[in-house]
């Protein structure tokens, strides 16, 4: 759970930093691309939980 919260905090911090300094965001600009990133992350987390890797 701590890893998830740290990841979310870091994602928002990187997004805010990129917006503040007008740096191109390291994220896909379209909704479909963003959903792909979310799907990959969920798949990674589910697989990690299923095989029991820490």
mmJSON file of the N, C-alpha and C atoms, coordinates in Angstrom:
{"data_MODEL":{"atom_site":{
"group_PDB":["ATOM","ATOM","ATOM","ATOM","ATOM","ATOM","ATOM","ATOM","ATOM","ATOM","ATOM","ATOM","ATOM","ATOM","ATOM","ATOM","ATOM","ATOM","ATOM","ATOM","ATOM","ATOM","ATOM","ATOM","ATOM","ATOM","ATOM","ATOM","ATOM","ATOM","ATOM","ATOM","ATOM","ATOM","ATOM","ATOM","ATOM","ATOM","ATOM","ATOM","ATOM","ATOM","ATOM","ATOM","ATOM","ATOM","ATOM","ATOM","ATOM","ATOM","ATOM","ATOM","ATOM","ATOM","ATOM","ATOM","ATOM","ATOM","ATOM","ATOM","ATOM","ATOM","ATOM","ATOM","ATOM","ATOM","ATOM","ATOM","ATOM","ATOM","ATOM","ATOM","ATOM","ATOM","ATOM","ATOM","ATOM","ATOM","ATOM","ATOM","ATOM","ATOM","ATOM","ATOM","ATOM","ATOM","ATOM","ATOM","ATOM","ATOM","ATOM","ATOM","ATOM","ATOM","ATOM","ATOM","ATOM","ATOM","ATOM","ATOM","ATOM","ATOM","ATOM","ATOM","ATOM","ATOM","ATOM","ATOM","ATOM","ATOM","ATOM","ATOM","ATOM","ATOM","ATOM","ATOM","ATOM","ATOM","ATOM","ATOM","ATOM","ATOM","ATOM","ATOM","ATOM","ATOM","ATOM","ATOM","ATOM","ATOM","ATOM","ATOM","ATOM","ATOM","ATOM","ATOM","ATOM","ATOM","ATOM","ATOM","ATOM","ATOM","ATOM","ATOM","ATOM","ATOM","ATOM","ATOM","ATOM","ATOM","ATOM","ATOM","ATOM","ATOM","ATOM","ATOM","ATOM","ATOM","ATOM","ATOM","ATOM","ATOM"],
"id":[1,2,3,4,5,6,7,8,9,10,11,12,13,14,15,16,17,18,19,20,21,22,23,24,25,26,27,28,29,30,31,32,33,34,35,36,37,38,39,40,41,42,43,44,45,46,47,48,49,50,51,52,53,54,55,56,57,58,59,60,61,62,63,64,65,66,67,68,69,70,71,72,73,74,75,76,77,78,79,80,81,82,83,84,85,86,87,88,89,90,91,92,93,94,95,96,97,98,99,100,101,102,103,104,105,106,107,108,109,110,111,112,113,114,115,116,117,118,119,120,121,122,123,124,125,126,127,128,129,130,131,132,133,134,135,136,137,138,139,140,141,142,143,144,145,146,147,148,149,150,151,152,153,154,155,156,157,158,159,160,161,162],
"type_symbol":["N","C","C","N","C","C","N","C","C","N","C","C","N","C","C","N","C","C","N","C","C","N","C","C","N","C","C","N","C","C","N","C","C","N","C","C","N","C","C","N","C","C","N","C","C","N","C","C","N","C","C","N","C","C","N","C","C","N","C","C","N","C","C","N","C","C","N","C","C","N","C","C","N","C","C","N","C","C","N","C","C","N","C","C","N","C","C","N","C","C","N","C","C","N","C","C","N","C","C","N","C","C","N","C","C","N","C","C","N","C","C","N","C","C","N","C","C","N","C","C","N","C","C","N","C","C","N","C","C","N","C","C","N","C","C","N","C","C","N","C","C","N","C","C","N","C","C","N","C","C","N","C","C","N","C","C","N","C","C","N","C","C"],
"label_atom_id":["N","CA","C","N","CA","C","N","CA","C","N","CA","C","N","CA","C","N","CA","C","N","CA","C","N","CA","C","N","CA","C","N","CA","C","N","CA","C","N","CA","C","N","CA","C","N","CA","C","N","CA","C","N","CA","C","N","CA","C","N","CA","C","N","CA","C","N","CA","C","N","CA","C","N","CA","C","N","CA","C","N","CA","C","N","CA","C","N","CA","C","N","CA","C","N","CA","C","N","CA","C","N","CA","C","N","CA","C","N","CA","C","N","CA","C","N","CA","C","N","CA","C","N","CA","C","N","CA","C","N","CA","C","N","CA","C","N","CA","C","N","CA","C","N","CA","C","N","CA","C","N","CA","C","N","CA","C","N","CA","C","N","CA","C","N","CA","C","N","CA","C","N","CA","C","N","CA","C","N","CA","C","N","CA","C","N","CA","C"],
"label_alt_id":[null,null,null,null,null,null,null,null,null,null,null,null,null,null,null,null,null,null,null,null,null,null,null,null,null,null,null,null,null,null,null,null,null,null,null,null,null,null,null,null,null,null,null,null,null,null,null,null,null,null,null,null,null,null,null,null,null,null,null,null,null,null,null,null,null,null,null,null,null,null,null,null,null,null,null,null,null,null,null,null,null,null,null,null,null,null,null,null,null,null,null,null,null,null,null,null,null,null,null,null,null,null,null,null,null,null,null,null,null,null,null,null,null,null,null,null,null,null,null,null,null,null,null,null,null,null,null,null,null,null,null,null,null,null,null,null,null,null,null,null,null,null,null,null,null,null,null,null,null,null,null,null,null,null,null,null,null,null,null,null,null,null],
"label_comp_id":["UNK","UNK","UNK","UNK","UNK","UNK","UNK","UNK","UNK","UNK","UNK","UNK","UNK","UNK","UNK","UNK","UNK","UNK","UNK","UNK","UNK","UNK","UNK","UNK","UNK","UNK","UNK","UNK","UNK","UNK","UNK","UNK","UNK","UNK","UNK","UNK","UNK","UNK","UNK","UNK","UNK","UNK","UNK","UNK","UNK","UNK","UNK","UNK","UNK","UNK","UNK","UNK","UNK","UNK","UNK","UNK","UNK","UNK","UNK","UNK","UNK","UNK","UNK","UNK","UNK","UNK","UNK","UNK","UNK","UNK","UNK","UNK","UNK","UNK","UNK","UNK","UNK","UNK","UNK","UNK","UNK","UNK","UNK","UNK","UNK","UNK","UNK","UNK","UNK","UNK","UNK","UNK","UNK","UNK","UNK","UNK","UNK","UNK","UNK","UNK","UNK","UNK","UNK","UNK","UNK","UNK","UNK","UNK","UNK","UNK","UNK","UNK","UNK","UNK","UNK","UNK","UNK","UNK","UNK","UNK","UNK","UNK","UNK","UNK","UNK","UNK","UNK","UNK","UNK","UNK","UNK","UNK","UNK","UNK","UNK","UNK","UNK","UNK","UNK","UNK","UNK","UNK","UNK","UNK","UNK","UNK","UNK","UNK","UNK","UNK","UNK","UNK","UNK","UNK","UNK","UNK","UNK","UNK","UNK","UNK","UNK","UNK"],
"label_asym_id":["A","A","A","A","A","A","A","A","A","A","A","A","A","A","A","A","A","A","A","A","A","A","A","A","A","A","A","A","A","A","A","A","A","A","A","A","A","A","A","A","A","A","A","A","A","A","A","A","A","A","A","A","A","A","A","A","A","A","A","A","A","A","A","A","A","A","A","A","A","A","A","A","A","A","A","A","A","A","A","A","A","A","A","A","A","A","A","A","A","A","A","A","A","A","A","A","A","A","A","A","A","A","A","A","A","A","A","A","A","A","A","A","A","A","A","A","A","A","A","A","A","A","A","A","A","A","A","A","A","A","A","A","A","A","A","A","A","A","A","A","A","A","A","A","A","A","A","A","A","A","A","A","A","A","A","A","A","A","A","A","A","A"],
"label_entity_id":["1","1","1","1","1","1","1","1","1","1","1","1","1","1","1","1","1","1","1","1","1","1","1","1","1","1","1","1","1","1","1","1","1","1","1","1","1","1","1","1","1","1","1","1","1","1","1","1","1","1","1","1","1","1","1","1","1","1","1","1","1","1","1","1","1","1","1","1","1","1","1","1","1","1","1","1","1","1","1","1","1","1","1","1","1","1","1","1","1","1","1","1","1","1","1","1","1","1","1","1","1","1","1","1","1","1","1","1","1","1","1","1","1","1","1","1","1","1","1","1","1","1","1","1","1","1","1","1","1","1","1","1","1","1","1","1","1","1","1","1","1","1","1","1","1","1","1","1","1","1","1","1","1","1","1","1","1","1","1","1","1","1"],
"label_seq_id":[1,1,1,2,2,2,3,3,3,4,4,4,5,5,5,6,6,6,7,7,7,8,8,8,9,9,9,10,10,10,11,11,11,12,12,12,13,13,13,14,14,14,15,15,15,16,16,16,17,17,17,18,18,18,19,19,19,20,20,20,21,21,21,22,22,22,23,23,23,24,24,24,25,25,25,26,26,26,27,27,27,28,28,28,29,29,29,30,30,30,31,31,31,32,32,32,33,33,33,34,34,34,35,35,35,36,36,36,37,37,37,38,38,38,39,39,39,40,40,40,41,41,41,42,42,42,43,43,43,44,44,44,45,45,45,46,46,46,47,47,47,48,48,48,49,49,49,50,50,50,51,51,51,52,52,52,53,53,53,54,54,54],
"pdbx_PDB_ins_code":[null,null,null,null,null,null,null,null,null,null,null,null,null,null,null,null,null,null,null,null,null,null,null,null,null,null,null,null,null,null,null,null,null,null,null,null,null,null,null,null,null,null,null,null,null,null,null,null,null,null,null,null,null,null,null,null,null,null,null,null,null,null,null,null,null,null,null,null,null,null,null,null,null,null,null,null,null,null,null,null,null,null,null,null,null,null,null,null,null,null,null,null,null,null,null,null,null,null,null,null,null,null,null,null,null,null,null,null,null,null,null,null,null,null,null,null,null,null,null,null,null,null,null,null,null,null,null,null,null,null,null,null,null,null,null,null,null,null,null,null,null,null,null,null,null,null,null,null,null,null,null,null,null,null,null,null,null,null,null,null,null,null],
"Cartn_x":[0.825,0.0,0.869,1.966,2.872,3.484,3.785,4.344,3.351,2.077,1.038,0.91,0.89,0.791,2.028,3.192,4.415,4.419,3.94,3.863,2.904,1.735,0.769,1.315,1.938,2.521,3.6,4.451,5.511,4.939,3.897,3.282,2.701,1.99,1.43,2.527,3.6,4.702,5.396,5.618,6.254,5.346,4.049,3.101,3.064,3.041,3.027,4.329,5.453,6.748,6.793,6.322,6.332,5.411,4.263,3.323,3.9,4.48,5.004,6.13,7.045,8.195,7.996,6.779,6.411,7.296,7.547,8.316,7.307,7.536,6.595,6.436,5.213,4.916,5.375,5.936,6.354,5.198,3.995,2.803,2.164,1.416,0.738,-0.279,-0.369,-1.277,-2.733,-3.023,-4.387,-4.935,-6.261,-6.905,-6.599,-6.578,-6.305,-4.893,-3.94,-2.574,-2.489,-3.195,-3.197,-3.856,-4.941,-5.594,-4.691,-3.88,-2.918,-1.906,-1.426,-0.492,-1.155,-2.401,-3.13,-3.316,-3.704,-3.903,-2.601,-1.5,-0.204,0.173,-0.087,0.233,-0.616,-1.903,-2.785,-2.368,-2.039,-1.568,-0.291,0.628,1.874,1.598,0.729,0.429,-0.31,-1.259,-1.988,-1.068,-0.195,0.74,1.693,2.148,3.03,2.333,1.052,0.296,0.045,-0.25,-0.557,0.65,1.829,3.004,3.722,3.29,3.805,5.188,5.582,6.895,6.809,7.821,7.861,8.804],
"Cartn_y":[-1.188,0.0,1.251,1.181,2.326,2.602,1.537,1.706,2.415,2.06,2.676,4.163,4.501,5.909,6.705,6.099,6.771,6.979,5.991,6.105,7.199,7.265,8.315,9.699,9.821,11.107,11.539,10.601,10.916,11.295,10.596,10.901,12.311,12.67,14.015,15.072,14.769,15.721,15.945,14.884,15.015,15.79,15.501,16.232,17.71,18.027,19.429,20.125,19.451,20.021,20.333,19.38,19.586,20.736,20.842,21.925,23.272,23.314,24.565,25.135,24.268,24.726,24.595,24.291,24.189,23.199,22.073,20.976,19.993,19.45,18.458,17.284,16.935,15.866,14.52,13.673,12.345,11.355,11.835,10.983,11.128,10.138,10.236,11.379,12.13,13.273,12.911,11.706,11.282,10.372,10.333,9.508,8.027,7.579,6.165,5.791,6.664,6.401,6.366,7.274,7.289,6.03,5.582,4.345,3.14,3.164,2.084,2.026,3.176,3.224,2.686,3.075,2.584,1.074,0.57,-0.866,-1.637,-1.121,-1.786,-1.805,-0.706,-0.63,-1.616,-1.667,-2.603,-4.04,-4.342,-5.677,-6.045,-5.099,-5.336,-5.63,-4.821,-5.007,-6.312,-6.665,-7.921,-9.126,-9.072,-10.174,-10.308,-9.178,-9.186,-9.857,-9.536,-10.118,-11.611,-12.003,-13.408,-14.315,-13.857,-14.718,-14.535,-13.55,-13.392,-12.79,-11.988,-11.344,-10.113,-9.89,-8.685,-7.697],
"Cartn_z":[0.0,0.0,0.0,0.734,0.794,-0.58,-1.331,-2.675,-3.591,-3.474,-4.295,-3.992,-2.719,-2.331,-2.764,-2.616,-3.047,-4.56,-5.303,-6.76,-7.192,-6.559,-6.88,-6.55,-5.386,-4.994,-5.979,-6.373,-7.32,-8.687,-9.128,-10.417,-10.425,-9.359,-9.287,-9.176,-8.452,-8.321,-9.667,-10.417,-11.73,-12.677,-12.64,-13.48,-13.146,-11.848,-11.42,-11.82,-11.657,-12.029,-13.522,-14.335,-15.786,-16.178,-15.536,-15.853,-15.405,-14.225,-13.658,-14.523,-14.965,-15.742,-17.246,-17.674,-19.085,-19.836,-19.185,-19.784,-20.359,-21.543,-22.075,-21.107,-20.829,-19.877,-20.427,-19.564,-20.018,-20.07,-20.394,-20.466,-21.842,-22.254,-23.553,-23.562,-24.652,-24.707,-24.981,-25.339,-25.67,-24.573,-24.449,-23.429,-23.629,-24.868,-25.141,-24.67,-24.895,-24.437,-22.922,-22.271,-20.808,-20.259,-20.886,-20.445,-20.65,-21.693,-21.916,-20.769,-20.344,-19.218,-17.956,-17.712,-16.535,-16.619,-17.788,-17.955,-17.736,-18.226,-18.031,-16.553,-15.856,-14.429,-13.634,-13.933,-13.237,-13.522,-14.763,-15.108,-14.372,-14.259,-13.537,-12.066,-11.442,-10.026,-9.76,-10.636,-10.461,-10.63,-11.612,-11.829,-10.644,-10.13,-8.963,-7.781,-7.595,-6.485,-6.706,-7.949,-8.244,-8.061,-8.469,-8.341,-7.008,-6.228,-4.863,-4.767,-5.739,-5.691,-4.808,-4.01,-3.174,-3.744],
"occupancy":[1.0,1.0,1.0,1.0,1.0,1.0,1.0,1.0,1.0,1.0,1.0,1.0,1.0,1.0,1.0,1.0,1.0,1.0,1.0,1.0,1.0,1.0,1.0,1.0,1.0,1.0,1.0,1.0,1.0,1.0,1.0,1.0,1.0,1.0,1.0,1.0,1.0,1.0,1.0,1.0,1.0,1.0,1.0,1.0,1.0,1.0,1.0,1.0,1.0,1.0,1.0,1.0,1.0,1.0,1.0,1.0,1.0,1.0,1.0,1.0,1.0,1.0,1.0,1.0,1.0,1.0,1.0,1.0,1.0,1.0,1.0,1.0,1.0,1.0,1.0,1.0,1.0,1.0,1.0,1.0,1.0,1.0,1.0,1.0,1.0,1.0,1.0,1.0,1.0,1.0,1.0,1.0,1.0,1.0,1.0,1.0,1.0,1.0,1.0,1.0,1.0,1.0,1.0,1.0,1.0,1.0,1.0,1.0,1.0,1.0,1.0,1.0,1.0,1.0,1.0,1.0,1.0,1.0,1.0,1.0,1.0,1.0,1.0,1.0,1.0,1.0,1.0,1.0,1.0,1.0,1.0,1.0,1.0,1.0,1.0,1.0,1.0,1.0,1.0,1.0,1.0,1.0,1.0,1.0,1.0,1.0,1.0,1.0,1.0,1.0,1.0,1.0,1.0,1.0,1.0,1.0,1.0,1.0,1.0,1.0,1.0,1.0],
"B_iso_or_equiv":[0.0,0.0,0.0,0.0,0.0,0.0,0.0,0.0,0.0,0.0,0.0,0.0,0.0,0.0,0.0,0.0,0.0,0.0,0.0,0.0,0.0,0.0,0.0,0.0,0.0,0.0,0.0,0.0,0.0,0.0,0.0,0.0,0.0,0.0,0.0,0.0,0.0,0.0,0.0,0.0,0.0,0.0,0.0,0.0,0.0,0.0,0.0,0.0,0.0,0.0,0.0,0.0,0.0,0.0,0.0,0.0,0.0,0.0,0.0,0.0,0.0,0.0,0.0,0.0,0.0,0.0,0.0,0.0,0.0,0.0,0.0,0.0,0.0,0.0,0.0,0.0,0.0,0.0,0.0,0.0,0.0,0.0,0.0,0.0,0.0,0.0,0.0,0.0,0.0,0.0,0.0,0.0,0.0,0.0,0.0,0.0,0.0,0.0,0.0,0.0,0.0,0.0,0.0,0.0,0.0,0.0,0.0,0.0,0.0,0.0,0.0,0.0,0.0,0.0,0.0,0.0,0.0,0.0,0.0,0.0,0.0,0.0,0.0,0.0,0.0,0.0,0.0,0.0,0.0,0.0,0.0,0.0,0.0,0.0,0.0,0.0,0.0,0.0,0.0,0.0,0.0,0.0,0.0,0.0,0.0,0.0,0.0,0.0,0.0,0.0,0.0,0.0,0.0,0.0,0.0,0.0,0.0,0.0,0.0,0.0,0.0,0.0],
"pdbx_formal_charge":[null,null,null,null,null,null,null,null,null,null,null,null,null,null,null,null,null,null,null,null,null,null,null,null,null,null,null,null,null,null,null,null,null,null,null,null,null,null,null,null,null,null,null,null,null,null,null,null,null,null,null,null,null,null,null,null,null,null,null,null,null,null,null,null,null,null,null,null,null,null,null,null,null,null,null,null,null,null,null,null,null,null,null,null,null,null,null,null,null,null,null,null,null,null,null,null,null,null,null,null,null,null,null,null,null,null,null,null,null,null,null,null,null,null,null,null,null,null,null,null,null,null,null,null,null,null,null,null,null,null,null,null,null,null,null,null,null,null,null,null,null,null,null,null,null,null,null,null,null,null,null,null,null,null,null,null,null,null,null,null,null,null],
"auth_seq_id":[1,1,1,2,2,2,3,3,3,4,4,4,5,5,5,6,6,6,7,7,7,8,8,8,9,9,9,10,10,10,11,11,11,12,12,12,13,13,13,14,14,14,15,15,15,16,16,16,17,17,17,18,18,18,19,19,19,20,20,20,21,21,21,22,22,22,23,23,23,24,24,24,25,25,25,26,26,26,27,27,27,28,28,28,29,29,29,30,30,30,31,31,31,32,32,32,33,33,33,34,34,34,35,35,35,36,36,36,37,37,37,38,38,38,39,39,39,40,40,40,41,41,41,42,42,42,43,43,43,44,44,44,45,45,45,46,46,46,47,47,47,48,48,48,49,49,49,50,50,50,51,51,51,52,52,52,53,53,53,54,54,54],
"auth_comp_id":["UNK","UNK","UNK","UNK","UNK","UNK","UNK","UNK","UNK","UNK","UNK","UNK","UNK","UNK","UNK","UNK","UNK","UNK","UNK","UNK","UNK","UNK","UNK","UNK","UNK","UNK","UNK","UNK","UNK","UNK","UNK","UNK","UNK","UNK","UNK","UNK","UNK","UNK","UNK","UNK","UNK","UNK","UNK","UNK","UNK","UNK","UNK","UNK","UNK","UNK","UNK","UNK","UNK","UNK","UNK","UNK","UNK","UNK","UNK","UNK","UNK","UNK","UNK","UNK","UNK","UNK","UNK","UNK","UNK","UNK","UNK","UNK","UNK","UNK","UNK","UNK","UNK","UNK","UNK","UNK","UNK","UNK","UNK","UNK","UNK","UNK","UNK","UNK","UNK","UNK","UNK","UNK","UNK","UNK","UNK","UNK","UNK","UNK","UNK","UNK","UNK","UNK","UNK","UNK","UNK","UNK","UNK","UNK","UNK","UNK","UNK","UNK","UNK","UNK","UNK","UNK","UNK","UNK","UNK","UNK","UNK","UNK","UNK","UNK","UNK","UNK","UNK","UNK","UNK","UNK","UNK","UNK","UNK","UNK","UNK","UNK","UNK","UNK","UNK","UNK","UNK","UNK","UNK","UNK","UNK","UNK","UNK","UNK","UNK","UNK","UNK","UNK","UNK","UNK","UNK","UNK","UNK","UNK","UNK","UNK","UNK","UNK"],
"auth_asym_id":["A","A","A","A","A","A","A","A","A","A","A","A","A","A","A","A","A","A","A","A","A","A","A","A","A","A","A","A","A","A","A","A","A","A","A","A","A","A","A","A","A","A","A","A","A","A","A","A","A","A","A","A","A","A","A","A","A","A","A","A","A","A","A","A","A","A","A","A","A","A","A","A","A","A","A","A","A","A","A","A","A","A","A","A","A","A","A","A","A","A","A","A","A","A","A","A","A","A","A","A","A","A","A","A","A","A","A","A","A","A","A","A","A","A","A","A","A","A","A","A","A","A","A","A","A","A","A","A","A","A","A","A","A","A","A","A","A","A","A","A","A","A","A","A","A","A","A","A","A","A","A","A","A","A","A","A","A","A","A","A","A","A"],
"auth_atom_id":["N","CA","C","N","CA","C","N","CA","C","N","CA","C","N","CA","C","N","CA","C","N","CA","C","N","CA","C","N","CA","C","N","CA","C","N","CA","C","N","CA","C","N","CA","C","N","CA","C","N","CA","C","N","CA","C","N","CA","C","N","CA","C","N","CA","C","N","CA","C","N","CA","C","N","CA","C","N","CA","C","N","CA","C","N","CA","C","N","CA","C","N","CA","C","N","CA","C","N","CA","C","N","CA","C","N","CA","C","N","CA","C","N","CA","C","N","CA","C","N","CA","C","N","CA","C","N","CA","C","N","CA","C","N","CA","C","N","CA","C","N","CA","C","N","CA","C","N","CA","C","N","CA","C","N","CA","C","N","CA","C","N","CA","C","N","CA","C","N","CA","C","N","CA","C","N","CA","C","N","CA","C","N","CA","C","N","CA","C"],
"pdbx_PDB_model_num":[1,1,1,1,1,1,1,1,1,1,1,1,1,1,1,1,1,1,1,1,1,1,1,1,1,1,1,1,1,1,1,1,1,1,1,1,1,1,1,1,1,1,1,1,1,1,1,1,1,1,1,1,1,1,1,1,1,1,1,1,1,1,1,1,1,1,1,1,1,1,1,1,1,1,1,1,1,1,1,1,1,1,1,1,1,1,1,1,1,1,1,1,1,1,1,1,1,1,1,1,1,1,1,1,1,1,1,1,1,1,1,1,1,1,1,1,1,1,1,1,1,1,1,1,1,1,1,1,1,1,1,1,1,1,1,1,1,1,1,1,1,1,1,1,1,1,1,1,1,1,1,1,1,1,1,1,1,1,1,1,1,1]
}}}
